[in-house]
Amino acid sequence: MVGAFQDSAGHFTLNNLRGLLDDNVVNAYWISFRISAASAIGGGLIGFLLSWAAVQGQLPAWIRPTLMTFSGVASNFAGVPLAFAFLATLGRVGLVTTLMRKYLGFDLYSTGFSILSFTGLTLTYLYFQIPLMVLIVSPALEGLKREWREACDCLGGSSFHYWRYIALPILWPSIMGAMLLLFANAFGAVATAYALTGSSLNIVPILLYAQIRGDVLHNPNLGYALALGMVVITGLSNAGYIWLRSKSEKGRT
């Protein structure tokens, strides 16, 4: 925070904050926001459905502990190993890309897809966003009492009425709070994005790295201002998550 308000000589200045209004910086924030929002919404919806199927669905008993164990591992699998895994899987000569081309006659890259693009990075983020959503929202689903569903059925309500008037009003703070946490998680991710796309995608963490450690765009104080902006955005997301979590706990009691 201090460095964001200093120049290279250590004097007070607001030029670093003015630098955040540069078109390149604004574009980086916008791309980061879109990737974080897309991975948070996609990861939130898919993760919620998987969690609901494991907790509330009539699935075999071994599904739930297996899903939870996998989610615990996958939610922490990021950085260079994750980037390499996706390059080896969905890169131009990746395993899945090659198999699809050989056995299905379908060239994934002929559709305009690229693992180094917005879509590719969002898809990579989903690998740890979906398991994280499963871990966060499962306790909320476990808090739905069976008596509530039985009472709805006794009063002539359908599954739609149960979810519309009972389950979703109780779960929505947990779902929205978890998505805010996923957003903050993706917005601050740097190792995976840098290892996967390098400088081909202009997002805030990569631009921040270039300002602090780069040879061409070397302006550490502007980098501190970029970091301060990221702290504010992720801080607001986490504050929203904490508020919604407390609201969810009150709703269940």
HUSULCOR-V411000 format. One record per backbone hydrogen bond with DSSP energy under -0.5 kcal/mol. NH is the residue of the N-H (numbers start at 1). CO is the residue of the C=O. E is the energy in kcal/mol with one decimal. If there is no record, write none. Layout:
BEGIN
{{NH & CO & E} {NH & CO & E}}
END
This chain:
BEGIN
{{5 & 2 & -1.6} {6 & 3 & -1.4} {7 & 11 & -1.9} {10 & 7 & -1.7} {13 & 5 & -1.8} {18 & 14 & -2.0} {19 & 15 & -1.9} {20 & 16 & -0.5} {20 & 17 & -0.9} {21 & 18 & -1.8} {22 & 19 & -1.5} {26 & 22 & -2.9} {27 & 23 & -2.4} {28 & 24 & -1.7} {29 & 25 & -2.4} {30 & 26 & -2.3} {31 & 27 & -2.5} {32 & 28 & -2.4} {33 & 29 & -2.6} {34 & 30 & -2.3} {35 & 31 & -2.6} {36 & 32 & -2.5} {37 & 33 & -2.6} {38 & 34 & -2.8} {39 & 35 & -2.5} {40 & 36 & -2.0} {41 & 37 & -2.8} {42 & 38 & -2.6} {43 & 39 & -2.2} {44 & 40 & -2.2} {45 & 41 & -2.6} {46 & 42 & -2.3} {47 & 43 & -2.3} {48 & 44 & -2.1} {49 & 45 & -2.1} {50 & 46 & -2.4} {51 & 47 & -2.5} {52 & 48 & -2.9} {53 & 49 & -2.4} {54 & 50 & -2.0} {55 & 51 & -2.7} {56 & 52 & -2.5} {57 & 52 & -1.5} {59 & 57 & -1.5} {63 & 60 & -1.5} {64 & 60 & -0.6} {65 & 61 & -0.7} {66 & 62 & -1.5} {67 & 63 & -2.7} {68 & 64 & -2.5} {69 & 65 & -2.2} {70 & 66 & -2.5} {71 & 67 & -2.6} {72 & 68 & -2.1} {73 & 69 & -1.5} {74 & 70 & -3.3} {75 & 71 & -2.2} {76 & 73 & -1.2} {77 & 74 & -1.3} {78 & 76 & -1.0} {81 & 78 & -0.5} {83 & 79 & -2.1} {84 & 80 & -2.7} {85 & 81 & -2.3} {86 & 82 & -2.1} {87 & 83 & -2.1} {88 & 84 & -2.6} {89 & 85 & -0.9} {90 & 86 & -3.5} {91 & 87 & -1.3} {94 & 91 & -1.6} {95 & 88 & -2.9} {96 & 89 & -1.2} {97 & 89 & -1.3} {98 & 94 & -2.6} {99 & 95 & -2.5} {100 & 96 & -2.5} {101 & 97 & -1.8} {102 & 98 & -2.3} {103 & 99 & -2.9} {104 & 99 & -0.6} {104 & 100 & -1.3} {105 & 100 & -0.5} {106 & 100 & -2.0} {107 & 105 & -0.5} {108 & 106 & -0.8} {110 & 107 & -1.3} {111 & 108 & -1.2} {112 & 109 & -1.0} {113 & 108 & -0.9} {117 & 114 & -1.5} {120 & 114 & -0.8} {121 & 117 & -2.6} {122 & 118 & -2.3} {123 & 119 & -2.5} {124 & 120 & -2.0} {125 & 121 & -2.5} {126 & 122 & -1.7} {127 & 123 & -0.6} {127 & 124 & -1.2} {128 & 125 & -1.2} {129 & 125 & -1.9} {130 & 126 & -2.2} {131 & 127 & -0.5} {132 & 128 & -1.2} {133 & 129 & -2.2} {134 & 130 & -2.1} {135 & 131 & -2.1} {136 & 132 & -1.9} {137 & 133 & -2.7} {138 & 134 & -1.5} {139 & 135 & -0.5} {141 & 137 & -1.9} {142 & 138 & -2.4} {143 & 139 & -1.0} {144 & 141 & -1.3} {145 & 143 & -0.6} {148 & 145 & -1.0} {149 & 145 & -0.9} {150 & 146 & -2.2} {151 & 147 & -2.5} {152 & 148 & -2.0} {153 & 149 & -2.3} {154 & 150 & -2.4} {155 & 151 & -1.5} {156 & 153 & -1.5} {157 & 152 & -2.9} {162 & 158 & -2.1} {163 & 159 & -2.4} {164 & 160 & -2.8} {165 & 161 & -2.5} {166 & 162 & -1.7} {167 & 162 & -2.5} {168 & 163 & -2.0} {170 & 166 & -1.1} {171 & 167 & -2.6} {172 & 168 & -2.8} {174 & 171 & -0.5} {175 & 171 & -2.5} {176 & 172 & -2.8} {177 & 173 & -2.3} {178 & 174 & -2.2} {179 & 175 & -2.1} {180 & 176 & -2.0} {181 & 177 & -1.9} {182 & 178 & -2.3} {183 & 179 & -2.3} {184 & 180 & -2.2} {185 & 181 & -2.2} {186 & 182 & -2.3} {187 & 183 & -2.5} {188 & 184 & -1.6} {189 & 186 & -0.8} {194 & 190 & -2.8} {195 & 191 & -2.4} {196 & 192 & -2.1} {197 & 193 & -2.7} {198 & 193 & -0.7} {198 & 194 & -1.3} {200 & 197 & -2.2} {203 & 201 & -1.5} {204 & 28 & -0.8} {207 & 203 & -2.4} {208 & 204 & -3.0} {209 & 205 & -2.2} {210 & 206 & -2.2} {211 & 207 & -1.9} {212 & 208 & -1.8} {213 & 209 & -2.9} {214 & 209 & -0.6} {214 & 210 & -1.1} {218 & 216 & -1.1} {219 & 211 & -1.6} {219 & 217 & -1.0} {222 & 219 & -0.6} {223 & 219 & -2.1} {224 & 220 & -2.3} {225 & 221 & -1.8} {226 & 222 & -2.4} {227 & 223 & -2.5} {228 & 224 & -2.3} {229 & 225 & -2.2} {230 & 226 & -2.0} {231 & 227 & -2.5} {232 & 228 & -2.2} {233 & 229 & -2.2} {234 & 230 & -2.9} {235 & 231 & -2.3} {236 & 232 & -2.3} {237 & 233 & -2.0} {238 & 234 & -2.5} {239 & 235 & -2.4} {240 & 236 & -2.4} {241 & 237 & -2.0} {242 & 238 & -2.5} {243 & 239 & -2.4} {244 & 240 & -2.6} {245 & 241 & -2.4} {246 & 242 & -2.1} {247 & 243 & -1.9} {248 & 244 & -2.3} {249 & 245 & -2.3} {250 & 246 & -1.9} {251 & 247 & -2.0} {252 & 248 & -2.0} {253 & 249 & -1.2}}
END
